[in-house]
Amino acid sequence: MLLPLSFNLEGKPILLVGGGKAALEKFAQLSRTACHLRIVSPAFSEGMQAELAKEHLSKIEIHTRKFEDRDLEDCFMVFTAVDDEAVAEHIFRLCRSKGLLINSADDKARCDFYTTAVIDRGHIQVAVSTHGRFAGLSAVLRRHLDTLLPSELDADWEKIFNLRARAVALQSVIEKKSVITDIVRQIESRYFGNAATGVGDEHRQK
């Protein structure tokens, strides 16, 4: 059993080693965060070069060269996507010695964590994982689940968040619980065609 986590990478120094297809997949996710992303590779694929030329939320630092041990200095998290087994093992062992979390593309044995196929709707994220066993299956499931949360509903979700914030501000605990429960039931009924039978988090709000 793995523990699903969402990391706040804002301002965090992240290292990505690699410049091919696998690295591009990692870059697609990392560049959408506000991390400080350092990328090291002796060469970059055409697809990677095209993506690097675009604007991204991340602050990106590019080094066109081979990996050096000093690249791990001050890192918060490391991602590798290299074909050279010796290089992959070397970086993995260095991360182990420094206590750094590492994700190695298509290499479950050298992973402390796995990335997920993500449906991103602003403040709503749905992540699909196969525990690193089959990334392609995660992508297929993500595409199908994506139809449940079309981007046209983004404005609706924001209204729902605002309603919940107003409900949490109510002084009466009983009234607060009643209003939040009603909001959840309406969400299930309107968007998923199923009346809610219970609420999972409203009792934790004080």
Order of alpha helices (4+ residues) and beta strands (2+ residues): beta-alpha-beta-alpha-beta-beta-alpha-beta-beta-beta-alpha-alpha-alpha
